[in-house]
Structure formats: structure tokens, C-alpha cells
Amino acid sequence: MGGTPRKYLLDVSRLIWRGWRRSLPTGIDRVCLEYVAHFRARSLAVVQRSGSTFVLSAEHSDRLFDLILNAPATKRSAFVAFGSTAWTKARRRPPAPGMTFLNVGHTGLDDPALPNWVAQNDLKAVYLIHDMIPLTHPEYCRAGEAAKHARRIEHALQSASGIIGNSDATLQEIEAFARRRDLAMPPSTVAWISGPRPPTEVHAKALDRPYFVTLGTIEGRKNHLMLLQMWQRLVAEQGEAAPKLVLIGQRGWEAEAALALLDRAPDLRGAVFELNGCSDAETASWLAGARALLMPSFAEGFGLPVIEALQLGTPVIASDLPVYREIVGELPTYLDPLDGPAWQRAVVSFAGDEDPERGRQLAALKGFQAPGWPEHFAKVEAWLQSL
């Protein structure tokens, strides 16, 4: 093939779908994009399409990697033009047995055809698992997602040469699932992921009142409803002096009550703002000017917004989740996600300039070191060599 030997098969199916939709990247998308950037020179692209798995040539892999890394700016016509030539020359089988297959976006793991393809081609499959939320908290997921995720994890355990957990909390839940299903646990490692690299220069936003930010898809498990109901109380009690709330994230699922308030509650107008198309630079500006990031989630696989806020020097008020304590220790102010009054007291206090808890965070943040992608890939690369 020439150039750097292609020893990896990198599944980019999820990123093609997301690029086609021109969607802003989610947390999982960001991880997939980092893997493309890191492994592209040593990888052939793998695409799952209509129940089949295709391996692209080195030339077509490089072209596809370029298209993906430029998404969502890449136009659909570019994907169509690429596919008209690439698919006719794609192979159903890898060029050699024993290659390492990387699937870091969950794509296709629920389909038994994928692990069968891995076995038939004698591949070393490595999967990065982001969370077990559909199984631990199915009430916050779309109908059928629990069964689908169970198939993903079963197939991963049955076909993997190794599993990467984005956190120890996630890996422990995978191990518990394996025990319940009487499945062997393959070799595994924990490699913390990272957020987008902060801009070199951040201009903090300023509003006419103190404001708070919550960052992430508007879905049931993120607990936006509690925040919106709390803001209704703040507006009723403080009127135009109430702090403001900025919601950054696309609309998701299982959040009908929260979305109804956003769309129809007159008392939230002028106090709550929904931004569903922020760039990384815009998000950083909003976070940098906020009194705190609010993360009242019921469950998280990792929690990239917490990392993003802390590395910008912004305090965090978050649910007391094991994964948060694992990745950022005692830095945030932790609260019960069901204790609305406690969240309201914290917001009112953080809105002022003399809150000792906010001051504690600001002092502690001076020594904060965010997890980085170089550390992630250094650990993953060394571990891959041991498989």
C-alpha cells in the first residue's frame, strides 16, 4: 500500500452518518473524531452499510478521513461524490488477518453481523464503551434502547480482544453486566477522554445580570426540568433581579415537560435562553463568563462539560455521581439531583461575589489539570501493544 503500514481498521460509520446530517458533534462524536485524527495514517476506514461491512483502500480511507474531519462544513454532495467511486472498490474483507479493528462509537455493535465479521476475519477487536446508561437508567432513554444496548455489550464481550472504558465507573458497570450474563471479561483498561481544546483566547460573555450555564443535550437524564422549575421560583421571588440561565445543547428525548416549559412558560422569557447551535469558541465564551456550570444529571458516562468548565476557570455545581468524583475529585460543589431547594440555595449564593464555596473552587482551580488526549492515546497505545 505504500507509506505508513496500515495495521488498524477504524470504524467511521457513525461519523459518516453525523457528517451527512451536518450535526454538531456530541461527546461520543468528539471521541471518534480524535481517534480519526490520531490513527488515520495507520488505518483503513471501515464502514457498515445496509448490514454489510466494507474496508476502504488506503487512498479512499484518506479521502474519507479528510471529509469527516471537515464535517459539519462538508456538504452532502461531497459524500455522494466520494461514495460513487469508493463503494465500488471497497472490499468486504480486510487485506490481512490479525489486524486490529477499532470501534469507538458503539456503531453496529447491536448487529450480530459485526462480531461475526470480526471472527471470520480473525481480527483483534477493540471497543471503547462510553456508558451503560440505557441499562442502568432505562427510564431516561428511548423505547427499545435498553435491549439494543444489552446486545451491544454482549457482542462486545463475546468478540473483543480488549475493551477500553472511558472511566473506571463505566468499566465497573461493564464488569457487573458480564457477571450477570455469565460472560468472560476480556482484557480492559481505563483511559479518560478529554474535551475540545480551549481556544487560545477566550472572551467571556457578559450579561446585565449574573448567569449560569448548563451544557449538554436536553434529555430526561440531564434533569433540565428541575432547573427550569427552579428558575420559575427564582423569577417569582426576585423578579428582574433573578440570575439568568443559558441552556447550550440540542433538543433530545424523554424531555417533553422541560421542552414544554421552554416553549410556553411566559415567566421564563428573558430569564432562560436556549442555544442549540454553539461553536466550541462560543461555548467557551459562555462558560468563561458564567458564575458556574450547572450539571444536575441523574447519570453520566463521563461528563465532558465539567472538564470544559473547570479548565476555563469556571466553578461547577454538579450531581454527586461517582464518575465526577473519579475525574475531578472534590473540586465541584456536589448536590443531590433530587434536592431542588439545595440547588436553588447554591445558585442564589453563587450569584453573589462573597460566596465562600465559590471562592473555594476558584482557589482550587488554579492547580487544575484537565485530562488530555496525549495522555489518553499514550495509555491506549501502550495497552494495545500488550494485547
C-alpha positions as CSV (number, residue, x, y, z in Angstrom):
1,M,0.0,0.0,0.0
2,G,3.0,2.3,0.4
3,G,3.6,4.9,3.1
4,T,2.9,4.1,6.7
5,P,1.7,0.4,7.2
6,R,-2.0,0.2,7.8
7,K,-2.3,-2.1,10.8
8,Y,-5.6,-0.7,12.1
9,L,-9.2,-0.9,10.8
10,L,-11.0,2.2,12.1
11,D,-14.8,2.1,12.0
12,V,-16.1,5.5,10.9
13,S,-19.8,4.6,10.3
14,R,-21.1,6.9,13.0
15,L,-19.2,9.9,11.7
16,I,-20.4,9.4,8.2
17,W,-24.0,9.5,9.4
18,R,-23.3,12.5,11.6
19,G,-21.5,14.3,8.8
20,W,-24.3,13.6,6.4
21,R,-26.7,15.2,8.8
22,R,-24.3,18.1,9.4
23,S,-24.9,17.8,13.1
24,L,-22.7,19.5,15.7
25,P,-20.6,16.8,17.4
26,T,-21.8,15.1,20.5
27,G,-19.4,13.9,23.2
28,I,-19.1,10.4,21.5
29,D,-18.6,12.1,18.2
30,R,-15.7,14.1,19.6
31,V,-14.0,10.9,20.8
32,C,-14.5,9.3,17.4
33,L,-13.0,12.4,15.7
34,E,-10.0,12.3,17.9
35,Y,-9.4,8.6,17.0
36,V,-9.6,9.5,13.3
37,A,-7.0,12.3,13.8
38,H,-4.7,10.1,15.8
39,F,-4.9,6.8,13.9
40,R,-5.6,7.9,10.4
41,A,-2.1,7.4,8.9
42,R,-2.1,3.8,10.2
43,S,-5.7,2.9,9.5
44,L,-8.0,1.7,6.8
45,A,-11.6,3.1,7.1
46,V,-14.3,0.6,7.9
47,V,-17.9,1.4,7.0
48,Q,-21.0,-0.5,8.0
49,R,-23.7,-0.1,5.4
50,S,-27.0,-2.0,4.9
51,G,-26.0,-4.9,7.1
52,S,-22.6,-5.3,5.4
53,T,-19.1,-4.2,6.4
54,F,-16.7,-2.6,3.9
55,V,-13.0,-1.9,4.1
56,L,-11.8,1.0,2.0
57,S,-8.4,1.3,0.2
58,A,-5.7,3.4,1.7
59,E,-6.4,6.2,-0.9
60,H,-10.1,6.2,-0.3
61,S,-9.6,5.9,3.5
62,D,-7.5,9.1,3.5
63,R,-10.1,10.9,1.4
64,L,-12.9,9.9,3.7
65,F,-10.9,10.8,6.8
66,D,-10.5,14.3,5.3
67,L,-14.2,14.6,4.7
68,I,-15.0,13.5,8.2
69,L,-12.6,15.8,9.9
70,N,-14.0,18.7,8.0
71,A,-17.7,17.9,9.0
72,P,-20.1,19.6,9.5
73,A,-18.7,22.0,7.0
74,T,-18.5,19.3,4.3
75,K,-21.5,19.3,2.0
76,R,-23.6,16.2,1.3
77,S,-22.6,16.4,-2.3
78,A,-19.0,15.7,-1.3
79,F,-20.1,12.5,0.5
80,V,-22.2,11.5,-2.6
81,A,-19.3,12.1,-5.0
82,F,-16.9,10.2,-2.8
83,G,-19.3,7.2,-2.4
84,S,-19.9,6.9,-6.1
85,T,-16.3,5.7,-6.6
86,A,-15.3,4.4,-3.2
87,W,-18.0,1.9,-2.6
88,T,-17.4,0.1,-5.9
89,K,-13.8,-0.5,-5.0
90,A,-14.3,-1.3,-1.3
91,R,-13.5,-4.8,0.0
92,R,-15.7,-7.0,2.1
93,R,-12.7,-8.4,3.9
94,P,-9.6,-6.8,5.4
95,P,-6.4,-7.1,3.4
96,A,-4.8,-9.4,6.0
97,P,-6.0,-11.4,9.1
98,G,-4.9,-10.3,12.5
99,M,-5.4,-6.6,12.0
100,T,-6.7,-4.5,14.9
101,F,-10.3,-3.3,14.5
102,L,-11.2,-0.2,16.4
103,N,-14.8,0.7,17.1
104,V,-15.0,3.6,19.5
105,G,-18.6,4.9,18.8
106,H,-20.8,1.9,19.6
107,T,-21.9,1.8,16.0
108,G,-23.2,-1.5,14.8
109,L,-22.4,-3.4,18.0
110,D,-26.0,-4.4,18.3
111,D,-25.9,-6.2,15.0
112,P,-24.6,-9.8,15.2
113,A,-23.2,-9.4,11.7
114,L,-20.4,-7.2,13.1
115,P,-18.9,-9.7,15.7
116,N,-19.3,-12.4,13.1
117,W,-17.3,-10.4,10.6
118,V,-14.6,-9.9,13.3
119,A,-14.4,-13.7,13.9
120,Q,-14.5,-14.6,10.2
121,N,-11.5,-12.3,9.5
122,D,-9.5,-13.3,12.6
123,L,-9.4,-9.7,13.8
124,K,-8.4,-8.2,17.2
125,A,-11.4,-6.2,18.0
126,V,-11.1,-3.3,20.5
127,Y,-14.2,-1.4,21.6
128,L,-14.4,1.9,23.6
129,I,-17.5,1.8,25.7
130,H,-18.8,5.2,26.7
131,D,-21.6,4.4,29.2
132,M,-24.1,1.8,30.4
133,I,-26.9,4.3,30.9
134,P,-29.5,2.5,28.8
135,L,-29.1,-0.4,31.1
136,T,-28.7,1.4,34.5
137,H,-31.2,4.1,33.8
138,P,-33.5,2.9,31.0
139,E,-36.3,5.4,32.1
140,Y,-34.2,8.2,30.6
141,C,-33.7,6.5,27.2
142,R,-35.8,6.0,24.1
143,A,-38.0,2.9,23.9
144,G,-36.1,-0.2,23.0
145,E,-32.7,1.4,23.8
146,A,-32.1,-0.9,26.8
147,A,-32.4,-4.1,24.8
148,K,-30.3,-2.6,22.0
149,H,-27.5,-1.6,24.4
150,A,-27.6,-5.0,26.0
151,R,-26.9,-6.5,22.6
152,R,-24.1,-4.1,22.1
153,I,-22.4,-5.0,25.3
154,E,-23.0,-8.8,24.9
155,H,-21.5,-8.7,21.4
156,A,-18.6,-6.6,22.6
157,L,-17.8,-9.0,25.4
158,Q,-18.1,-12.0,23.1
159,S,-15.9,-10.7,20.3
160,A,-13.4,-8.2,21.9
161,S,-9.7,-8.8,22.3
162,G,-9.9,-5.7,24.6
163,I,-12.3,-3.1,25.9
164,I,-11.5,0.5,26.8
165,G,-13.6,2.2,29.4
166,N,-13.8,6.0,29.4
167,S,-13.9,5.9,33.2
168,D,-13.5,3.3,35.9
169,A,-17.1,3.8,36.8
170,T,-18.1,2.7,33.3
171,L,-15.7,-0.2,33.3
172,Q,-17.1,-1.4,36.7
173,E,-20.6,-1.4,35.2
174,I,-19.4,-3.4,32.2
175,E,-17.8,-6.0,34.6
176,A,-21.0,-6.2,36.6
177,F,-23.0,-6.8,33.4
178,A,-20.6,-9.6,32.4
179,R,-21.0,-11.3,35.7
180,R,-24.8,-11.1,35.5
181,R,-24.8,-12.6,32.0
182,D,-22.0,-15.2,32.9
183,L,-19.8,-13.8,30.2
184,A,-16.0,-13.6,30.3
185,M,-14.5,-10.2,30.7
186,P,-11.8,-9.5,28.1
187,P,-8.6,-7.5,28.9
188,S,-9.6,-4.0,29.7
189,T,-8.2,-0.6,30.5
190,V,-9.4,2.8,31.6
191,A,-8.4,5.8,29.6
192,W,-10.0,9.1,30.4
193,I,-11.2,11.1,27.5
194,S,-10.9,14.9,27.0
195,G,-12.9,17.8,25.8
196,P,-12.3,20.2,23.0
197,R,-9.1,22.1,23.3
198,P,-9.8,25.6,24.7
199,P,-9.3,28.5,22.3
200,T,-6.1,30.3,22.8
201,E,-8.0,33.5,23.5
202,V,-11.4,33.4,25.2
203,H,-13.6,36.4,25.5
204,A,-16.0,35.9,28.4
205,K,-19.6,36.7,27.8
206,A,-21.3,39.4,30.0
207,L,-25.0,39.9,30.5
208,D,-26.9,42.5,32.5
209,R,-27.2,40.1,35.4
210,P,-25.1,37.1,36.7
211,Y,-25.8,34.0,34.6
212,F,-25.3,30.2,34.9
213,V,-24.8,27.7,32.1
214,T,-25.9,24.1,31.6
215,L,-24.3,22.2,28.8
216,G,-25.5,19.1,27.0
217,T,-28.3,17.6,25.1
218,I,-31.7,18.4,26.5
219,E,-32.9,15.0,27.6
220,G,-34.5,13.5,30.6
221,R,-31.4,12.2,32.4
222,K,-29.8,15.7,32.3
223,N,-32.6,17.0,34.7
224,H,-33.3,20.2,32.9
225,L,-36.8,20.1,34.3
226,M,-35.6,20.6,37.8
227,L,-33.6,23.7,36.7
228,L,-36.4,25.2,34.8
229,Q,-38.9,24.8,37.7
230,M,-36.3,26.3,40.0
231,W,-35.8,29.3,37.7
232,Q,-39.6,29.8,37.8
233,R,-39.3,30.1,41.6
234,L,-36.3,32.5,41.3
235,V,-38.2,34.7,38.9
236,A,-41.2,34.7,41.2
237,E,-39.1,35.6,44.2
238,Q,-36.6,38.0,42.6
239,G,-38.3,39.4,39.5
240,E,-35.8,41.1,37.2
241,A,-33.0,40.7,39.7
242,A,-33.0,36.9,39.2
243,P,-29.9,35.5,37.6
244,K,-30.2,34.1,34.1
245,L,-29.8,30.6,32.8
246,V,-28.2,29.7,29.5
247,L,-29.0,26.2,28.1
248,I,-26.4,25.1,25.5
249,G,-27.4,21.9,23.7
250,Q,-29.6,20.3,21.1
251,R,-33.0,19.0,21.9
252,G,-33.1,15.3,22.6
253,W,-35.6,12.8,24.0
254,E,-37.6,12.0,27.1
255,A,-37.7,15.7,28.0
256,E,-41.3,16.7,27.0
257,A,-42.1,18.5,30.2
258,A,-38.8,20.6,30.1
259,L,-39.4,21.4,26.4
260,A,-42.9,22.5,27.1
261,L,-41.7,25.0,29.7
262,L,-39.0,26.3,27.3
263,D,-41.6,26.8,24.6
264,R,-44.6,28.0,26.5
265,A,-43.7,29.3,30.0
266,P,-44.1,33.1,29.9
267,D,-42.3,33.6,33.2
268,L,-39.1,32.2,31.8
269,R,-38.9,34.6,28.9
270,G,-35.9,36.9,29.4
271,A,-34.5,34.7,32.2
272,V,-33.8,31.5,30.3
273,F,-32.0,31.3,26.9
274,E,-31.7,28.2,24.8
275,L,-28.8,28.0,22.4
276,N,-28.7,24.9,20.2
277,G,-26.0,25.7,17.7
278,C,-23.0,27.0,19.6
279,S,-19.5,26.5,18.2
280,D,-16.7,25.4,20.6
281,A,-15.4,29.0,20.7
282,E,-18.9,30.4,21.6
283,T,-19.4,27.7,24.2
284,A,-16.1,28.6,25.8
285,S,-17.1,32.2,25.9
286,W,-20.4,31.5,27.6
287,L,-18.7,29.2,30.1
288,A,-15.9,31.7,30.9
289,G,-18.4,34.4,31.9
290,A,-20.8,32.1,33.9
291,R,-21.0,32.1,37.7
292,A,-21.0,28.3,37.5
293,L,-21.7,25.4,35.2
294,L,-24.8,23.5,36.5
295,M,-24.8,19.7,35.9
296,P,-27.8,18.1,37.8
297,S,-27.7,14.9,35.7
298,F,-29.1,11.7,37.1
299,A,-26.4,9.6,35.3
300,E,-23.3,10.3,33.2
301,G,-20.8,8.1,31.4
302,F,-18.1,10.7,31.8
303,G,-19.1,14.3,31.9
304,L,-17.0,16.4,29.4
305,P,-18.8,19.7,30.2
306,V,-17.4,19.5,33.7
307,I,-13.9,19.3,32.3
308,E,-14.6,22.1,29.8
309,A,-15.8,24.4,32.6
310,L,-13.0,23.7,35.1
311,Q,-10.2,24.2,32.5
312,L,-11.7,27.6,31.8
313,G,-11.7,28.5,35.5
314,T,-15.4,28.3,35.9
315,P,-16.8,26.7,39.1
316,V,-19.1,23.7,38.8
317,I,-22.2,22.7,40.7
318,A,-22.9,19.0,39.9
319,S,-24.8,15.9,40.9
320,D,-22.9,13.7,43.3
321,L,-22.0,11.0,40.8
322,P,-19.1,8.5,41.1
323,V,-17.7,9.4,37.7
324,Y,-17.4,13.1,38.6
325,R,-15.5,12.3,41.8
326,E,-13.3,10.0,39.8
327,I,-12.3,12.5,37.2
328,V,-12.2,15.8,39.1
329,G,-12.2,14.8,42.7
330,E,-13.5,17.2,45.3
331,L,-13.4,20.4,43.1
332,P,-17.1,20.8,42.3
333,T,-19.9,21.5,44.7
334,Y,-21.8,18.3,44.8
335,L,-25.6,18.1,45.4
336,D,-28.4,15.6,45.3
337,P,-30.1,15.9,41.8
338,L,-33.4,15.5,43.6
339,D,-32.9,18.3,46.1
340,G,-34.3,21.3,44.2
341,P,-34.1,23.6,47.3
342,A,-30.4,22.9,47.8
343,W,-29.7,23.7,44.1
344,Q,-31.7,27.0,44.4
345,R,-29.7,28.0,47.6
346,A,-26.5,27.3,45.8
347,V,-27.4,29.3,42.7
348,V,-28.5,32.3,44.8
349,S,-25.3,32.1,46.8
350,F,-23.0,31.7,43.7
351,A,-24.7,34.6,42.0
352,G,-23.1,36.9,44.6
353,D,-19.5,37.8,45.0
354,E,-18.9,36.7,48.6
355,D,-19.9,33.0,48.5
356,P,-17.2,31.0,50.3
357,E,-17.9,27.8,48.4
358,R,-17.5,29.5,45.1
359,G,-14.3,31.1,46.4
360,R,-13.0,27.7,47.5
361,Q,-13.5,26.4,43.9
362,L,-11.8,29.4,42.4
363,A,-8.8,29.0,44.6
364,A,-8.6,25.2,44.0
365,L,-9.0,25.7,40.2
366,K,-5.6,27.4,40.0
367,G,-3.9,24.0,40.1
368,F,-6.4,22.1,38.0
369,Q,-5.0,19.9,35.2
370,A,-7.6,18.6,32.7
371,P,-7.3,15.1,31.2
372,G,-5.7,15.4,27.8
373,W,-5.7,13.5,24.6
374,P,-2.0,12.9,24.5
375,E,-2.2,11.1,27.9
376,H,-5.2,9.1,26.6
377,F,-3.5,7.9,23.5
378,A,-0.2,7.2,25.2
379,K,-2.0,4.8,27.6
380,V,-4.1,3.3,24.8
381,E,-1.1,2.7,22.5
382,A,0.9,1.0,25.2
383,W,-2.1,-1.2,26.1
384,L,-2.8,-2.1,22.5
385,Q,0.7,-3.4,22.2
386,S,0.1,-5.7,25.2
387,L,-2.9,-7.5,23.7
